[in-house]
């Protein structure tokens, strides 16, 4: 829901988007673009995207590819410490 995300960004000044798809042309890019368009003056830190790598990955290495709690935690820290 676009309105919910926009209201949250206006309140906190930050956004972290996490998904399994590649970073380039992924769903997070659309969310980031929408938020940047509607909330630019409210942002206190760059938008953080925690995504998969921009390369094909075999399923055996899925645990390295998929964003986990540690990658998300680092993105949150980076956003807060900005």
C-alpha positions, 0 to 999 in steps of 0.5 A: 500500500503506497499510502502506508509506506509514504506515511511511514517514511514521512514519519521516520525519514528513512526506508529500508526495502528488502526482497530476494530479487536482484537489486537492478530492476527489482521490486525495491527499485520501484518502491524506492523511486516512488518514495523518492518522488513523494517524500524527497524532502522528508528523507533523512538518510538514503534509501537502503535496498537489501536485495539479491545479487545481480547474477544468477545463483544456483540453489545450493548457494541460496543461503548466501544469496537471499537477504537475511537478518544480518544484511537487514540489520546492517542496512538499518544501522547504516540508515540510522547512523547516516 
